[in-house]
Amino acid sequence: KLSIGTVTSSGATLLPQVARQFRLRYPGVTFQLWEGETSRILELLGDGSVEIGMVRYPIDLSQYDALLLPNEPLVVAVHRSRKKTIACKERQVSLQELSSQPLLIHRKYETMIREQCEAVGFTPTIVCMSDDVTSILTWADADIGLAIVPRAANGLIPSANLDYLTIVDPGLETTAAVIWLKTRVLSAAARNFLREFSSLYLDNTNKRGKQCRTKQS
């Protein structure tokens, strides 16, 4: 049995593919999946409920070994009735175009978003902050504002109302990581899963990542 904790946006998009490949090689392994925000995943790692966690930066890596995933752009989820109020081209929108829009943001990205908005000359109008990507997407679906989320959240909630536009000029990015405690000896299942994850998402690309350093039992 392999216990994994994951933030919702990454777990919904990255884990299924690697889990499928892993199950083909190791059909005897079963999974326990825990979902939550990064702070919750760190708690689960700390108390031993999970061996592996998928989290989003910024975090303090001093206690963890990690596989850093490629940088991921932030996108804006906009209700189609509101889309006509912003100028966009080829599924991209400049950050400046959001200056007059009500924004829904994840609390983790507040500092980055405020700093980047102020750098291009405006103070963002943040009408809701949340620790849950799903919640702010639901609010965007209700046309309360524009949700700024990682690209992996595209399609996280089923909705025909939302369009997802990549933010440019400047672009905003986030980074996800697969982490495990330095002080914990990983099970064979966890070590094999990390190798499968690295092979699928890092080894076959030219993108940035750290070499997986698993502890031998």
Long-range contacts (C-beta under 8 A, 24 or more apart in sequence): 1-29, 1-30, 1-31, 1-32, 1-189, 2-29, 2-30, 2-31, 2-32, 2-51, 2-52, 2-187, 2-189, 2-190, 2-193, 3-31, 3-32, 3-33, 3-34, 3-49, 3-50, 3-51, 3-52, 4-31, 4-32, 4-33, 4-34, 4-50, 4-51, 4-52, 4-53, 4-54, 4-193, 5-33, 5-34, 5-35, 5-36, 5-40, 5-41, 5-44, 5-45, 5-49, 5-50, 5-52, 5-53, 5-54, 6-33, 6-34, 6-35, 6-41, 6-53, 6-54, 7-35, 7-36, 7-37, 7-38, 7-41, 7-54, 7-55, 7-56, 7-133, 7-176, 8-35, 8-36, 8-132, 8-133, 8-134, 8-153, 8-156, 9-56, 9-133, 9-149, 9-150, 9-152, 9-153, 9-156, 10-54, 10-56, 10-69, 10-150, 10-152, 10-176, 11-35, 11-54, 12-152, 12-156, 13-152, 14-54, 14-69, 14-152, 14-176, 14-201, 15-54, 17-200, 18-193, 18-196, 18-197, 18-200, 18-201, 21-196, 21-200, 22-192, 22-193, 22-196, 25-192, 25-196, 26-189, 26-192, 29-189, 37-108, 37-131, 37-132, 38-108, 39-131, 45-179, 45-180, 45-181, 46-181, 48-184, 51-180, 51-184, 51-186, 51-187, 51-190, 52-178, 52-179, 52-180, 52-190, 52-193, 52-194, 53-178, 53-179, 53-180, 54-176, 54-177, 54-178, 54-179, 55-176, 55-177, 55-179, 56-108, 56-150, 56-174, 56-175, 56-176, 56-177, 57-174, 57-175, 57-176, 57-177, 58-108, 59-177, 59-179, 61-177, 61-179, 63-181, 63-182, 63-183, 64-179, 64-180, 64-181, 64-182, 65-179, 65-180, 65-181, 65-182, 65-212, 65-213, 65-214, 65-215, 66-177, 66-178, 66-179, 66-180, 66-210, 67-177, 67-178, 67-179, 67-194, 67-197, 67-198, 67-202, 67-209, 67-210, 67-212, 68-175, 68-177, 68-208, 68-209, 68-210, 69-175, 69-176, 69-177, 69-178, 69-201, 69-202, 69-209, 70-175, 70-201, 70-205, 70-207, 70-208, 70-209, 71-173, 71-174, 71-175, 71-208, 72-150, 72-151, 72-152, 72-173, 72-174, 72-175, 72-176, 73-150, 73-151, 73-166, 73-167, 73-171, 73-172, 73-173, 73-174, 74-109, 74-148, 74-149, 74-150, 74-151, 74-167, 74-171, 74-172, 74-173, 74-174, 75-148, 75-149, 75-150, 75-151, 75-153, 75-154, 75-164, 75-165, 75-166, 75-167, 76-146, 76-147, 76-148, 76-149, 76-164, 76-165, 76-167, 77-137, 77-140, 77-146, 77-147, 77-148, 77-149, 77-153, 77-154, 77-162, 77-163, 77-164, 78-140, 78-146, 78-162, 78-163, 78-164, 78-165, 79-140, 79-141, 79-143, 79-146, 79-161, 79-162, 80-161, 80-162, 80-163, 81-143, 81-161, 82-143, 82-146, 83-163, 88-165, 91-163, 91-164, 91-165, 91-166, 92-165, 92-166, 92-167, 92-168, 93-165, 93-166, 93-167, 93-168, 94-167, 94-168, 94-169, 95-120, 95-167, 95-168, 95-169, 95-170, 95-172, 96-120, 96-121, 96-122, 96-169, 98-124, 98-146, 98-167, 99-124, 100-125, 101-125, 101-145, 101-146, 102-126, 102-127, 102-144, 102-145, 102-146, 103-127, 103-145, 103-146, 103-147, 103-148, 104-128, 104-129, 104-130, 104-136, 104-139, 104-140, 104-144, 104-145, 104-146, 104-147, 104-148, 105-129, 105-130, 105-136, 105-147, 105-148, 106-130, 106-131, 106-132, 106-133, 106-136, 106-148, 106-149, 107-131, 109-148, 109-172, 109-174, 112-172, 113-148, 113-172, 116-170, 116-172, 119-170, 120-169, 120-170, 137-162, 148-172, 150-174, 150-176, 152-176, 180-214, 182-215, 184-215, 185-215, 185-216, 185-217, 186-214, 186-215, 186-217, 187-217, 188-217, 190-214
